[in-house]
Amino acid sequence: MLIGCSPSYDTSQAQQVEASNKQTLAQAESSLPHKAVVYQVFTRLYGNTNTTNKPWGTIDENGVGKFSDFTDIALKDIKSLGVTHVWYTGVPHHAVINDYTQIGISNDDPDVVKGRAGSPYAVKDYYNVNPDLADNPANRLAEFESLIARTHQNGMKVLIDIVPNHVARNYQSLSAPEGVEDFGFSDDNTVEYAKNNDFYYVIGQDFSVPDAINGYQALGGEAHPLSDGQFKESPAKWTGNGSRLAKPDANDWYETVKINYGVKPDGSYDFPRLPAGFEHKSAAEHYQFWQQQDAKDIPNSWRKFEHIAQYWLAKGVDGFRYDMAEMVPVEFWSYLNSHIKHAKTDAFLLAEVYNPNLYRAYIQQGKMDYLYDKVDLYDTLKAIIHDKKSTAQIAVDQAKVADIEAHMLHFLENHDEQRINSPDFAGTPEAALPAMVVSTLISRSPTLVYFGQDVGEPARENGGFGQATRTSIFDYVGVPAHQRWMNNGKFDGGQSTEQEKALRDYYQRLLNLSHSAPALKGEYQELDTYQRKQNVVGYDNKVFAFSRFSEQQKMLVISNFDQHNGKQFSLTLPQSLLKAWQFNHTETQYMHDVLSQIQVVYPIETQADGTAKLEITLAPLQSMVMVL
C-alpha cells in the first residue's frame, strides 16, 4: 500500500497511467549517457598521511585530511575509476571535540559527542562545513566551495549529506543567512508537540546523559573541562532514534535530537496528504501541488530543510545523500525533492531506506532518484560469500525490484558496512570480486564504491569509539591501504603491494566498463533459472549468469563465487534470449571477454532446438563479461 494514497479511480485508468508513466521513465532513462558511478569518500580521512592510529588520538596525534588534499592529481585519480559523482561524506559542520572558540564556534560536550572527531550525522550547523577539514578554519566555507569547483573542473559532480531526521543536541548555526532561525529557536517547549515546533519535548524533565555500558568513557577517560557526565537541556528533547526518555539508553542516538515533521506523538499526520494517483505524477506536478497548499499548513521544519537544500545547490552541490530517509514521512520528501528538482532538474537524490515495503513509495511519491539495495541484494551477496545462500537467490532478489531496478543503488562497502577485506565479511578482497561484478553490472542502477575498497582496505584499526572491521567515522585515524596508494599525494600506488595494485586495476576496468558499455543501458534477462531447470552439468550454487543487451551490444556476465574450485559447463542461451538479441542463426557468432581483455574468442554454437551454447571455463573467483 503506497503511503498517503488510496485508490480512487478504476483499474483500467490506473493501468493506462502506469503504462504512460513507464514509457516516460524508459525514455528518460534511455537518454542517460551512462550508469553513474558514485565514489564515497570520508572527507576527514581521505588525505590523511599520518600512520600513528593511536586509540582516541587527537587531531594532532593521528592527523586529519583536508579539502585541499583533493588536488587535481587526486581528483584525476578518482575519475580514472570511471567515477561520475563524488559523495563527500561528513562535510556539514557537526559536533567535534576541538577548540575553535577563537573563530566563534562553541565547544562541544564530550558527553554528547561520539568519538573525538564526532559523528558526521550529528550536524551542528547546516550552513557551514566541518572546521577540521579546512587549512584555515575561519575560511572553511570558501575552501569547500573551491573543492566543488575543482571537482567540476575534473568532470565529476558533487554530493553531500543531508540528515533530515535529527541534528546535534547542541545545534547552533553561526552561518545561517539573515532571517533564518536555528532549529528550535521559536519552539513552544511547554508542550510535547506542536506542528511548528522543530523538536519534541519531554515536559517537566531535564535531559540526563545515559549510563555508560561496557566500560565506555568519553574520550577514552581523558580529562576534559566539559566531560563531567552532564549536559544541560531543559526540558529534555526526544532523541534522534525516537526515544522519548529524558535519559536515553547508551545504545540510543543520544548525541542527537529528533526533528518534528508534523507527525504527532500518536503517529497521526498534521500536514497535507498527497492525493491518490500522485505516485504516477512528475516532480514538476508534485511541486505544483505543494505550491497550491496554504503556507500555514506546511510545518516549519519542512521549510527549514528546503532552504538548506537550496543553499547548497546555490553553492554548486549537485545532489544529496539522505540519511535514514524512511524515518521521515514520504510527503516531506515529495515537498523537498520536488522543490530541488524545480531548481535543478538533474539533481542526484539518494536515500538510505532499508524497508523493501517502502521502496516504491519513496521513489514514486517521495521522488527519490535512488535507494540503497541493502536488504536484498547486498545481504544476499554477503551470504553467498559466507556459504549461507545459493547464487539462485540473486535472481529472486532482482525479480523483486524488476519495476524499479534502475533506482536501486548497489554497493558492497560504505561507511556503515564492514570492509570486504575484514574477517567478518570476505576475509580477502578477491573473495568478493564476483559479487562486485554482479552488483555492478546486473542493472541500470548506479554503483557506489567506498574509498579504500579498490585497494582492499581491511579496517583493522581501533580508533577509539569506532571498532575494527569498519573504518571509523567517529575518530581521527589513517587508512593504511589507501595511504599506500595515495603515496604522499602522488596517487600512483607507489607504496602499494602488488596485490593492492592488481585489485585497483580490476576495479578500474570493471567500473569504467559499467560507466560506458551500451548493453548496461538496456535490458536484463537472468539465465540462472534456465540452467538449473536444464540441469546443466557443472553449473552449481556458486555460479550465476545473466544477460544485458541493447540494440548496440549483447552481453553475458558469468561469475564463479567458489574460492577453491573452477567451473566448466555449457552455458545454454534460451530461445527467448536469442530472439531478444535478434540473433543470427545462419552463421557462427563469436563473443570475447571485455573484463579480462584476453584476446580469445568464444564461438556460440546453435542447437537444433533453437537454443545456443557457449562453452565456459572459470577459474576460482573468476568472472567473464562476454560481448557479441
N, C-alpha and C positions, 0 to 999 in steps of 0.2 A: 504494500500500500504506500503510495507516494505521500510524503509528509505535506500536510497543508492542502491536499486536494481530495475531492471526492467526485466520481464520475457524474456528469450532469447532461451528457448527450449520448446519442445512440452509438452502438458498436461500429456501424458502417462509417459514420462520420469520424470516429476515433481512428479507424483503420486508414482512412484517406489522409487524415492529418499526419498519422505516424509514417505512412509511405512518403508523403511530401517531405516530412522532416528528415527521413533517412536519405532521400535524394539530395536535399540541401547539404546535409552533413557529408555525404560522399563527395559531392562536388567541392566542398571546402577542403576536405582532407586530400583529395587528389591534386589540389593546387599547391600543396605544401612542397617546398623544394627538397626536403629530406626529412628523415626521422631526426628528432632532436637528441642530442647527447648532452646531458647535464653533468657538469663536474662540480661536486660539492666539496668545498674547501673549508676547513675550520680555520678561519682567518687568523686567529690568535696563534695557531700552531704552525701554519704553513711555512713561514720564512724563518722560523727559529732555528739557529745553528747550534745552540747550547746543548750539550750532551750530558749534563750533570744528573738530571732527573732525580733530585732529592725529594722524598715524600714530603708534602706540604711545603715545598720550596717556594721562596719568594720570587717575585719577578726578576730581581737582581741575581738570585742564585740559579734559577732554572731558565731564565730568558723568556722572551716573548717575540712573536712575529709582528711585523708592522705592515701597514698598507703599502709602504714604499718597497717592501720585499717583492711585490708583484711588478717587477720590472718588465720591460718589453721582452727580454730574454725569457723570463718566467712565463709570461702570457703566451708567447710563441710556443713554448714547450707544452703548455696546456692545450693550445689549439691543435698541436700536432697529433693529439689523441682523437681528433675528429669532433672536438667539443664545440657546441653551438651556444651553450648558456653556462655561465659560472654562477653558482649559488654560493655567495659569500655568507657563511654562517657565523652568527654571533656579532653582527655589525651594530645593531641598535644598542644604545648605551644601557647596559644592565648593571646590576649591583656588583661591585668589586671591592676587595679589601686592599685598597691603595689610597694614599692620601693625595687628593687633588684639591684640597681646600684653597690652595693659592690661586686657582682659577675659578673659585666659587662653587665647586661641587662639594656637597656634604659627604661626610664619611658614612660608609655603610656598616651596619652592625653585624659582626660575625655570627651572632646568634640566629640571624635570619638570612644568612648567605650560605649557599652550599659550595664548599671548597674555598680556596683562597682567591682564585681567579673569577669565581662566580658563575652561576648558570646563565647561559645566553637567553634562557626563557623566563628570566625574572627581569623584565625590562623596566628601567628606572626613568628613562627619558626617550620618548619616541621621536623627538625632533632633533636628536643628535646621535653621535656614534661613540663607541667604547673608547675612552681616552687612552687605554693601554695600547691601542693599535696605531697611535699617531707618534711620529717623531717629535712633534710639538703639540702636546695635548690641547693647548689653547686654540690651535689651528686645525683641530681634528676633522671637522666637517669639510673644510676645504681640501684636506688630504684625501678624504674618501671621494669627494667629487672628482679629484684628479684621477683616482683609480677607476672610477666609472668611465671617464674619458679614455684612459689607456686601454681598458677592456674593449670598448667600442672600436678604437683605432686598430685593435688586433683582431677584429672581425667576430667578436663574441658579444652576447647580451648579458645583462646583469640581473640577478635575482637576489633578494634579501628576505629575511624572515619578517612576518607579522604574526604576533602571538595574541590572538583576539580573546582567548578565554580568561587570561589572567595577566596581572602586572606585578612588579615587585611591591612588597609591603611598604617600601619607602619611596614610592613613585614621586618624583619631583622634577618637572621639566624646567630647565634653565633656558631652553632654546625655543620654546613654543612661540610661534608668531603672535603678534599683538592681537588681543581679543580671544585667544584660545585658552580655555580654562584647563587646569590639571584634572585628571580623573579624581572624582570625589570632592572637588572644590565646593560645589554648590549642593552637595547631598544633604538631605534631612536625615541625620544619623540618630534621630529619636525613634525611628521606625525600622523594622526589619527590612521592609521592601517598599519602594515607590518606583513607579515606572521610569522616572527620570533620574533616579539615583544611579550612580555608576557602580556602586557596591551594595552588597547585602550586609546587614549588621546583626551582631549578637547583642541584643538590647540588655543593658544592665550588667554586662560583664566585660572586663578588660582582657586583652589578649595575654596569653601566657605561653612562653616558649616550651615546646614539647620536651618531655623527659628523654634523655639520651638512651640509646639502646646499643648493645654490643660494644660498650666501652667508648662510644664515639665522643669526641671532644672537638669543639670548634677550633679550627686552625691546628689540629693535632695536639691541643693542650697548651699551645704557646700563649703567653700572656699578651693581652691586648686591652687598651683602655675601655673598649665597649663590650668586651667579651665577659659578661657577668651573669649570663643566664636570663637576662631580662630584655624586653623590647616594649617600649611604650606605645600602646594602641588602644584608645578608649573612645567608644566601645570597640570590642573586637569585630573584625570583619570575617566573613566566610573565607575559607582557604581555597586556593586555586583549583583543587580537585573536587571541590564541592562540600568539604567537611564544614559542618555548621557548629563545630565546637570552638569555644573560646580558647581552649588548649588543645590544638590538634595533635594527632599522633605523629611520632617521628617519621613514619612512612608516608605521611601526607605531604603535599607540596606546600609545606608550611612557610616557605620563603616568599610565597605569592598570595595574592588575594583575587577572588573570582570576580569577573566583570558581570554586571547585570544587563541582559539584553531585552528586558521586558518579559522575562519568564518568572512568573510568581512562584513563591515557595512551594505551592501545591502542584507546580508543573504546568499550570494553565498559562496561556499566552495573552499578552497585553499589548498586542500590536496588530496591524492589518495582516490578514492571511492572503496567500496567493489564490486567485480564483482557479476553479477546475480548468484543466487543459493547459495550464501555463508551462507544463513540462515540455510542450511542443512549441513554445514561443521562443523567439530570439532574444539575445541580450538587449537589443535595442527596444524590443517590446516590453521587456521587464523594466527597463529604465523609464519608459513612458508611464508604466503602471505606477511606479514609485513617485514620479513627478506629479501624478494626479492625486496623491494622498495628502491629507491635511498635515501640515508640518507638526502640529501638536500631537499627532498620533505616532510619530517616529521617536523612539527612545533616544535620549541624549547620547548614549554610548554608540549607537549606530552612526550618528553624525560625526562623533569624535574620530572613529576609525576610518570613516570615509575621508575625512580631512587629512588624516595621517597618510593614507594611501596616495592621495593626490599630491601631497607634499613631496613624497619620494618619487613619484612619476615625474614631477616637475624637475627634480634633480637629475633625471636621466635613467633612473631604475626602470628595467623593462618588465618586471613581474615580481611575484611574491610566492613564497612557500608559507602556507598557513599551518601553524602548529595546532594539533588536536582540534581540527575543524569540526568534528562531529559533536563536540561539547557545546557548540553554538548553534542556535536554530537556523534552519535552512533558509527561512525568509530573510534573515540578515544577510546571508551570502548572496541571495538574489539582489538585494539592495546594494551591497558593496560592489560585487563583481560587475553588475550592470553599469554602475557609475564608472568603474575603472575602464570597462570596455568602451564606454562612451567617450572617455578621454583618450584612450589608447587601444585601438581595436585589436592589435596583435599582442597585447599584454599576455604574459605566460603565468597562469594561475594554477598552482599545485597545492593540493590539500592532503594533510595527514588524516586519513579516515580508515578505520580498521573494521568496521561493521559492514559486511557484504550486503546486508539488508538495506543499507542506506546509500549504497553506491549510486544508484540511478537518481535518487532524489537530489544528491549533492551535485551531480553532473547536470541533470536536466532542469531541475528547479533552481539549484544554487548557482548554476552557470560556472562551475569549475571546469577548467580545461583538463586537468589530470588529477588522479588519486593514486595513492600508494597501492600496488598489488602485493600486499604483505601477507594477508591471512591465508590466501590460497597458494599462489604460485611460489612466492619466496619460501613459505613454510614447507611446501611440498619438495622443492629442490633441496632444501636443507635435510629433510627427512630421507630423501633418496641417498644423499651422501652418507647419512648415518645408517644406511641399510634398514630403514624402518618403513619405507614405501617403495612400490614399484614405479617405474617410469610411466606406466599406464595412467597414473593419476594426473600426469601433466595434461593429457588430452581432456580429461574430465574437468580440470580447473579452467582450461581455456574455453571449453564449451559454456561454462557458467557465465562468462563475460563476453560471449560472441558479439552481442549487440553493442557493447561499449568498449571493446578491446583497445581501440585507438586512444582511449582516455586513461588506461591503467598503466601508470609508470612502473617500470621494472628496475630492480636493483638487487644486489647481493650484499652490499655494505652501505651503511650510512652511519651517522653519529650515534644512533640509538642501538645499532646491532653489533653483534660480536664480529671481530675481524675474521675473515676467511681463514687466515693462517694461524688462528688461535686453536688450542687443542679442543675447545668446546664446539668449534664449527667444523672445519675440514682437516685441520692439522697441518696441511701443506697448501700453498696457493694453487698448485697444479690440480689438486683433487677437485676443485670447483670449476675448472675450465669448461667442462661440458655443460654445467649449469649456467655458466656465463654466456656460452654460445646460444643455448636455448632461450634464456632470459632476454638476450639482446635481439634475437632475430625472429622470435615467434609471432610478433605482432607489429602493428604500425605505431605503437606507443613509444614514448621516449625511453631512453636508458639513462640511469643515473649511476655514476661511478664516484666513489669517495676517494679523496686524495690519499695516496699511500697504498691503495688497493692494487694499483697497477704494478707495484714493486713488492707486493707480498708482505706488507707491514703486519707483524704478529701481535702488537699491543701488549707487550709483556710488562710494561711499567706500571707500578702502583704509585699514582701521582699524589695520593692523599685521600681526598674524598672519592675520586674515581678509582675503579678497580681494574685489574688486568683483564684482558680479552677484548675490551673496548678502549679505544684511545680516549682518555679522559677529556670531557668537555668542561670540567669544573676546576682544573688545576693548571699551573704552568708546567708544561712538560715538553720534551722533544719527541720527535717521531723518527726513530733511527733509520729505518729503511728509506723513508722519504728524504731524510737528511743526506744519506749517502748518494741518492740520485741527484739531489739539489747541488751537491759538491760546491758549497760556499758561493752559491749564486750563479754557477755556470750552467746548471741544469743539463748536464751531459752524461750523468751516470758515472762520473769519474771515480767515485768511491764505491760504486755498486758491485755486488757479486755477479758472477756470470749467470747465476740462476735468476737474480733480480732483473738483469738486463734482458734475458730471454723472455721473462714474463712480461716485461714492459713492451717488448716488440710484439708479443702475441696480442696484448690489449690494443696496441696501436693499430694493428692490422684489422682486428675484429671491429673496433669502434669506427674506424674510417670506412670499413665496408658497410656497416649499418647506416652510416651517415650518407652514403652515396648510391647504394645498389638500387636500381629501379624496381626490382621484384619486391622490395620491402615496403613499397608504397601500395602494393597490390593485394592480392587475395591470399588466404591461408587455407590449407587443407591438411589435416593430420593424417598420417599414414600408419600410425601405430596400431589402431584397432584392426585395420585390414590385415596387417602382418600377423597379428595374433590369431585372427579368425582362420587365416590360411595355414596356421601352424608352421610358419617359415622357420626352417631349421637354422639355429644359431642366433635368431632374433629373440632375446630374452628380456627379463625385467630390469636389465641395466642399459638397454638400448632404447633410443627414441628417435623417430624420424617424422619429418613433416615437409611440406612444400610451401614455398612462397612464390607467387608468379604475377606478372603483369604482361601487357602486350609486348613490352620491350625485353623482358628477361624471364626465364624459367629457372627456379632454384630448388634444390633439395638440401635439407640440413639433416645430417645423421650424426648422432653423438653416442659415444660409449662411456657410461658413467663408471664402469668397472675399473678399479685401481690396479688390479692384478692380472686380468685376463683380456686377451684380444678377442675380437669377434669376427666371424666370417659367415656371410649369408647372402642370399639372393634377394635383394630388395625388390618387391613387386609393386609396380605402379598400376593402380586400378584403372579401368576404363573411364571412370568419372574424371580422374585427374588428367588423363591423356586428352579427353575431349575438351576440358577446360584449357589445356595448353594449346589446343589446336595442333596436336602432334601429327607429324608427317610419318605415316607408317610405311611409305613406299621406299624409303632409303634409310640407311643406318645413321642414327644420330649419336653424337658424342657429347659427353659432359667433362668438365675439368674442375678441379678443386681450387677455388679462389682464396681459401683461407690459408692453406699450406703453401700455395704458389708453386707447388711442384709441377713440372711440365710433363704431366701424364694425362692421357685422355682415357675416358671410360665409355665403352660403347653401350648403348641402350638396345637390348635385344627384344624385338617384338615377338609376341606369342600368338599362337593360333586362336586363342580365346579373346583376343583384342586387348590383352594386358601387355605389359612390357616388364623386363627385368634388368637389374643393374647389379653386377657382382661387386660386393662391398667387403673390404678387409680393413678392420680398425684395430689399431694398437690400443693398449690400456689408456683410457682417458683421452682418446683421440676424437676429434670432431672433423667432419668433412662438410664443406659448403660448396655444393656442386652447382654449376650453372651451365645452361644449354645455350 
